[in-house]
Amino acid sequence: MLTSEKHEVTVIDKDPEAFRRLGENFQGRTVVGLGIDEEVLKDAGIEDADAFFAVTNGDNTNIMASQMAKRCFGVPKVFARIYDPLRAEVYRRVGIEAICMTTIGAGLFFDRLHDRPFRDIEAYLQMADDVRRLYAADLPTQQQIEEHRASARGQKPSYIIIAGGGKVGYHLTKELLRENYEVLLIEKRPHRYQLLYDELGEVVYYGDACEIRTMVRIGMERADMVLAVTGDDEDNLVICQVAKEWFGVPRVIARVNTPRNERIFKLLGIDETISATTILFQMIKQEAMVKELVPIAQILEGGLEIVELEVLPNSSIIGKPVKELSVPQGCLLIALIRDSQASVVTGDTVFEVGDRVLALAPPDAVYNLKNALLA
């Protein structure tokens, strides 16, 4: 439709076969790649674009791509197709023009069922708003969320939600349980969920952490921290954004699987991110930290884990340089995160209250490392 009106159009798709649907007479450009890849978007000409449409079959992909277009590249008109009515509502609040075809389509079918004439689009959009309000009727109100947050302010996190039951989520859950935190691990893959449930029991919940209804069922409004550690960056972004925007979770941390997305996440409001690739790369770059360069694959195959420790007010390491600390054998302090800024740990690094420390450790040494640094 756009090319027929002589607009300059570029279409992005990860499947080159999809472009056959455009027909032989399509006069625009085609770019093979992901619409959430910054370099792909630049190749498509987004820096000069007047409008951007995110219309893939994945809500979270559309949400991330549309935000990148609007906030990173300043595209004047940005539209996103979002199937989930509640997610559409969340992203309308932050300025994304979200088109929810689910509720609009339902309205069209409803009118045909009753042999009524089709209404104009504004009437269907209003109907979609009414449906969303009914659908969200039992969600906690903003006042209820704020009251709970106020009562918990300044206290140690008591309820932590982990989204993603892969290796990272599994080991993180076990460590937090060992420290007597209330933890809930969410996993949407049936087979993986069953394996986790058989070992960990009721702390594992079967569901999609991106769904707002799921968030309500697991008590997101009372969570003190959310850790999104799935293998998909767009899922981790949406989980953290919805947790902050709708449920007011005071602290969210997102795993970033593609290192260049760290900058994108920060631009989109997620200040705390963890990228194992970036951490290991920085460690290898710093020759002062290792006597010889070690391939990343060898580190991973060796069974080492990345551990995050928070320096509490009663920690014995406060005010002491790293070179004076007794770090368990086989463990290595890698990075320090302070005020959302990361730096490589050296022998002269001195820790302060609230610092987060990233370390490499064998699985059987994690407990000793925590005792050595935080006791």
C-alpha positions as CSV (number, residue, x, y, z in Angstrom):
1,M,0.0,0.0,0.0
2,L,2.8,2.4,0.9
3,T,4.9,1.7,-2.2
4,S,1.8,2.1,-4.4
5,E,1.6,5.7,-3.1
6,K,5.3,6.2,-4.0
7,H,6.6,6.1,-0.4
8,E,10.1,4.8,0.1
9,V,9.8,1.6,2.0
10,T,12.3,-0.9,3.6
11,V,11.1,-4.2,5.0
12,I,13.1,-6.2,7.6
13,D,12.7,-9.9,8.2
14,K,14.9,-12.6,9.6
15,D,13.6,-15.1,7.0
16,P,14.6,-14.2,3.4
17,E,11.8,-16.4,2.1
18,A,9.2,-14.1,3.6
19,F,10.0,-11.4,1.1
20,R,8.3,-13.5,-1.6
21,R,5.0,-12.4,-0.2
22,L,5.7,-8.8,-1.4
23,G,5.4,-9.9,-5.0
24,E,7.6,-9.4,-8.0
25,N,6.6,-5.7,-8.4
26,F,7.6,-4.6,-5.0
27,Q,9.8,-1.5,-5.5
28,G,11.2,-1.1,-1.9
29,R,14.2,-2.5,-0.2
30,T,14.5,-5.7,1.8
31,V,17.0,-6.3,4.6
32,V,17.6,-9.7,6.2
33,G,18.0,-9.6,10.0
34,L,16.3,-8.9,13.3
35,G,14.4,-5.7,13.9
36,I,15.9,-5.5,17.4
37,D,19.4,-5.4,16.1
38,E,20.8,-1.9,16.1
39,E,23.1,-2.5,13.1
40,V,20.3,-4.1,11.1
41,L,18.0,-1.1,11.8
42,K,20.8,1.3,10.7
43,D,21.3,-0.7,7.5
44,A,17.6,-0.4,6.8
45,G,17.9,3.4,7.0
46,I,16.2,4.1,10.3
47,E,18.2,7.2,11.0
48,D,16.4,8.9,8.2
49,A,13.0,7.2,8.6
50,D,9.8,9.2,9.0
51,A,7.7,6.2,10.3
52,F,8.4,2.7,11.8
53,F,6.0,-0.2,12.0
54,A,6.8,-3.2,14.3
55,V,4.4,-5.9,13.1
56,T,6.1,-9.3,13.8
57,N,4.2,-12.1,15.4
58,G,6.1,-11.6,18.7
59,D,4.8,-8.9,21.1
60,N,8.1,-8.5,22.9
61,T,10.0,-8.2,19.7
62,N,7.6,-5.4,18.5
63,I,7.8,-3.7,21.9
64,M,11.6,-3.6,21.9
65,A,12.0,-2.7,18.2
66,S,9.4,0.2,18.5
67,Q,11.1,1.6,21.6
68,M,14.5,1.5,19.9
69,A,13.0,3.4,16.9
70,K,11.4,6.0,19.1
71,R,14.0,6.6,21.8
72,C,17.3,5.6,20.2
73,F,16.7,6.9,16.7
74,G,14.0,9.6,17.2
75,V,11.7,8.3,14.5
76,P,8.6,10.7,14.6
77,K,5.9,8.1,14.1
78,V,6.2,4.6,15.6
79,F,3.6,1.9,15.7
80,A,3.6,-1.5,17.3
81,R,1.2,-4.4,16.9
82,I,0.7,-6.0,20.3
83,Y,-1.6,-9.0,20.8
84,D,-1.8,-8.9,24.6
85,P,-4.3,-6.1,25.6
86,L,-2.7,-5.5,29.0
87,R,0.8,-5.2,27.5
88,A,-0.6,-2.8,24.9
89,E,-1.9,-0.7,27.7
90,V,1.4,-0.6,29.6
91,Y,3.3,0.6,26.5
92,R,0.7,3.2,25.6
93,R,1.5,4.7,29.0
94,V,5.1,5.1,28.0
95,G,4.3,6.7,24.6
96,I,4.2,3.8,22.2
97,E,1.4,3.8,19.7
98,A,0.3,0.2,20.4
99,I,-2.4,-1.3,18.1
100,C,-4.1,-4.3,19.7
101,M,-5.7,-6.2,16.9
102,T,-6.9,-8.8,19.4
103,T,-9.6,-6.5,20.8
104,I,-10.4,-4.8,17.5
105,G,-10.8,-8.1,15.8
106,A,-13.1,-9.3,18.7
107,G,-15.3,-6.3,18.1
108,L,-15.6,-7.0,14.4
109,F,-16.6,-10.6,15.1
110,F,-19.0,-9.4,17.9
111,D,-20.8,-7.1,15.5
112,R,-21.1,-9.8,12.8
113,L,-22.5,-12.3,15.3
114,H,-25.4,-9.9,16.0
115,D,-25.8,-8.9,12.4
116,R,-24.9,-5.3,13.3
117,P,-23.2,-2.9,10.8
118,F,-19.5,-2.4,11.3
119,R,-18.6,0.7,13.3
120,D,-15.9,3.2,12.6
121,I,-12.4,2.6,13.8
122,E,-12.7,5.1,16.7
123,A,-15.6,3.1,18.1
124,Y,-13.6,-0.1,18.0
125,L,-10.7,1.6,19.7
126,Q,-13.0,2.8,22.5
127,M,-14.4,-0.7,22.8
128,A,-10.9,-2.0,23.1
129,D,-10.3,0.4,26.0
130,D,-13.5,-0.8,27.7
131,V,-12.4,-4.5,27.3
132,R,-9.0,-3.8,28.8
133,R,-10.5,-2.2,31.8
134,L,-12.7,-5.2,32.4
135,Y,-9.8,-7.6,31.8
136,A,-7.7,-5.7,34.3
137,A,-10.4,-5.2,36.9
138,D,-8.8,-7.5,39.5
139,L,-5.3,-6.1,39.1
140,P,-3.9,-4.2,42.0
141,T,-4.5,-0.5,41.8
142,Q,-1.6,2.0,41.7
143,Q,-2.6,3.1,45.2
144,Q,-2.4,-0.4,46.6
145,I,1.0,-0.9,44.9
146,E,2.4,2.4,46.3
147,E,1.1,1.6,49.8
148,H,2.9,-1.7,49.8
149,R,6.1,-0.2,48.4
150,A,6.0,2.5,51.1
151,S,5.7,-0.1,53.9
152,A,8.7,-2.1,52.5
153,R,11.0,0.8,51.8
154,G,14.5,0.5,53.3
155,Q,14.0,-3.1,54.3
156,K,16.1,-6.1,53.1
157,P,14.5,-7.8,50.0
158,S,12.1,-10.4,51.2
159,Y,10.5,-11.7,48.0
160,I,12.6,-12.2,44.8
161,I,11.2,-13.3,41.5
162,I,13.4,-15.0,38.9
163,A,12.2,-15.2,35.3
164,G,13.9,-18.0,33.3
165,G,14.7,-21.5,34.5
166,G,17.9,-22.1,32.6
167,K,21.2,-22.7,34.3
168,V,21.5,-19.1,35.5
169,G,18.0,-19.0,37.0
170,Y,18.4,-22.5,38.5
171,H,21.7,-21.9,40.3
172,L,20.6,-18.4,41.4
173,T,17.4,-19.8,42.9
174,K,19.4,-22.4,44.8
175,E,21.8,-19.8,46.2
176,L,19.0,-17.5,47.3
177,L,17.1,-20.4,49.0
178,R,20.3,-21.3,50.8
179,E,20.3,-17.7,52.2
180,N,16.7,-18.2,53.3
181,Y,15.1,-15.7,50.8
182,E,11.6,-16.2,49.6
183,V,12.1,-16.9,46.0
184,L,9.9,-17.8,43.0
185,L,11.3,-19.2,39.8
186,I,9.2,-18.9,36.7
187,E,9.6,-21.2,33.7
188,K,7.4,-21.5,30.6
189,R,8.9,-24.6,28.9
190,P,6.9,-27.6,30.2
191,H,9.7,-30.2,30.2
192,R,12.2,-27.8,31.9
193,Y,9.5,-26.7,34.4
194,Q,8.9,-30.4,35.4
195,L,12.6,-31.0,35.9
196,L,12.9,-27.9,38.1
197,Y,9.8,-28.7,40.0
198,D,10.9,-32.3,40.7
199,E,14.1,-30.9,42.4
200,L,13.0,-27.6,43.9
201,G,9.3,-28.1,44.5
202,E,6.8,-25.2,45.1
203,V,9.3,-22.5,44.5
204,V,9.0,-23.2,40.8
205,Y,6.0,-21.8,38.9
206,Y,4.8,-22.8,35.4
207,G,4.0,-19.8,33.3
208,D,5.1,-17.0,31.0
209,A,6.8,-14.2,33.0
210,C,6.0,-11.7,30.2
211,E,2.2,-12.1,30.8
212,I,0.8,-9.5,33.2
213,R,-1.8,-12.0,34.3
214,T,1.0,-14.4,35.3
215,M,2.7,-11.5,37.2
216,V,-0.6,-10.9,39.2
217,R,-0.9,-14.6,40.1
218,I,2.7,-14.8,41.5
219,G,2.3,-11.6,43.5
220,M,4.5,-9.3,41.5
221,E,3.0,-6.3,43.4
222,R,4.8,-7.4,46.6
223,A,8.1,-8.4,44.9
224,D,11.2,-6.5,46.1
225,M,13.4,-7.6,43.2
226,V,12.9,-9.1,39.8
227,L,15.7,-10.9,38.0
228,A,15.0,-11.5,34.3
229,V,17.5,-14.1,33.1
230,T,15.9,-15.8,30.1
231,G,17.8,-16.5,26.9
232,D,15.9,-13.7,25.0
233,D,16.9,-10.1,25.4
234,E,13.5,-8.8,24.3
235,D,11.7,-11.0,26.9
236,N,14.1,-9.8,29.7
237,L,13.5,-6.2,28.7
238,V,9.7,-6.5,28.8
239,I,9.7,-8.4,32.1
240,C,11.7,-5.7,33.7
241,Q,9.9,-2.8,32.2
242,V,6.4,-4.1,33.1
243,A,7.6,-5.0,36.6
244,K,8.7,-1.4,37.1
245,E,6.0,0.4,35.2
246,W,2.9,-1.5,36.3
247,F,3.9,-3.1,39.6
248,G,6.4,-0.6,40.9
249,V,9.1,-3.2,41.7
250,P,12.0,-1.1,43.2
251,R,14.8,-3.1,41.7
252,V,15.0,-5.0,38.4
253,I,18.1,-6.7,36.9
254,A,18.1,-7.9,33.3
255,R,20.4,-10.5,31.8
256,V,21.7,-9.3,28.4
257,N,22.7,-12.0,26.0
258,T,23.9,-9.8,23.2
259,P,26.5,-7.4,24.7
260,R,25.7,-4.4,22.4
261,N,22.1,-4.4,23.8
262,E,23.4,-3.2,27.2
263,R,23.4,0.4,25.9
264,I,19.9,-0.1,24.5
265,F,18.6,-1.4,27.8
266,K,20.0,1.6,29.7
267,L,18.4,4.0,27.2
268,L,15.1,2.2,27.7
269,G,15.2,2.6,31.5
270,I,16.9,-0.7,32.7
271,D,20.0,0.6,34.5
272,E,21.1,-2.8,36.0
273,T,22.2,-5.3,33.5
274,I,24.4,-8.4,33.6
275,S,26.2,-9.6,30.5
276,A,28.4,-12.7,31.1
277,T,30.1,-12.1,27.7
278,T,31.1,-8.6,28.5
279,I,32.4,-9.5,32.0
280,L,34.5,-12.3,30.7
281,F,35.8,-10.2,27.8
282,Q,36.8,-7.4,30.2
283,M,38.6,-9.9,32.4
284,I,40.6,-11.3,29.6
285,K,41.5,-7.8,28.3
286,Q,43.0,-6.9,31.7
287,E,46.3,-8.7,31.7
288,A,46.9,-7.5,35.2
289,M,44.2,-9.7,36.4
290,V,45.4,-12.9,34.8
291,K,48.9,-14.2,34.2
292,E,48.0,-15.4,30.7
293,L,45.1,-15.1,28.3
294,V,42.5,-17.9,28.7
295,P,39.9,-18.7,26.0
296,I,36.3,-18.0,27.2
297,A,35.2,-21.5,26.1
298,Q,37.8,-23.0,28.3
299,I,36.5,-21.0,31.3
300,L,32.9,-22.1,30.7
301,E,33.8,-25.7,30.1
302,G,35.8,-25.7,33.3
303,G,32.5,-25.4,35.3
304,L,33.1,-21.9,36.8
305,E,30.1,-19.9,37.7
306,I,29.5,-16.1,37.8
307,V,28.4,-15.0,41.2
308,E,27.1,-11.6,42.3
309,L,27.6,-10.5,45.9
310,E,26.2,-7.3,47.5
311,V,28.3,-5.5,50.1
312,L,26.0,-5.1,53.2
313,P,26.6,-2.7,56.1
314,N,28.1,-5.4,58.3
315,S,30.4,-6.9,55.7
316,S,34.0,-7.3,56.8
317,I,35.5,-6.2,53.5
318,I,34.3,-2.6,53.7
319,G,37.2,-0.2,53.5
320,K,39.8,-2.9,52.7
321,P,41.7,-3.2,49.5
322,V,41.3,-6.5,47.6
323,K,45.0,-7.4,47.9
324,E,44.4,-7.7,51.7
325,L,41.4,-9.9,51.5
326,S,41.4,-13.7,51.9
327,V,39.6,-14.9,48.8
328,P,39.0,-18.7,48.7
329,Q,41.3,-20.7,46.4
330,G,40.0,-21.0,42.9
331,C,37.9,-17.8,43.1
332,L,38.5,-14.6,41.3
333,L,36.9,-11.2,41.8
334,I,36.1,-9.7,38.4
335,A,34.1,-6.5,38.5
336,L,32.6,-3.9,40.8
337,I,29.3,-2.2,40.1
338,R,28.7,1.1,42.0
339,D,26.0,3.6,41.2
340,S,25.2,1.8,38.0
341,Q,28.9,2.1,36.8
342,A,31.0,-1.0,36.4
343,S,34.8,-1.2,36.8
344,V,37.3,-4.0,36.7
345,V,38.5,-5.2,40.2
346,T,42.2,-4.7,40.9
347,G,44.4,-5.3,43.9
348,D,43.8,-1.7,45.1
349,T,40.0,-1.7,44.7
350,V,38.2,-0.8,48.0
351,F,34.6,-1.8,48.6
352,E,31.8,0.3,50.0
353,V,28.4,-0.4,51.4
354,G,25.9,-1.2,48.5
355,D,28.6,-2.2,46.0
356,R,27.9,-5.3,43.9
357,V,30.8,-7.6,43.2
358,L,31.0,-10.1,40.4
359,A,33.2,-13.1,40.9
360,L,34.2,-16.3,39.1
361,A,34.0,-19.4,41.4
362,P,33.7,-23.2,41.2
363,P,30.2,-24.3,42.3
364,D,31.5,-26.0,45.5
365,A,33.4,-22.8,46.5
366,V,30.5,-20.3,46.2
367,Y,29.3,-20.7,49.8
368,N,32.9,-20.2,51.1
369,L,33.3,-17.2,49.0
370,K,30.2,-15.6,50.4
371,N,31.3,-16.3,53.9
372,A,34.8,-14.9,53.3
373,L,33.6,-11.6,51.9
374,L,30.3,-10.9,53.5
375,A,30.6,-12.2,57.1
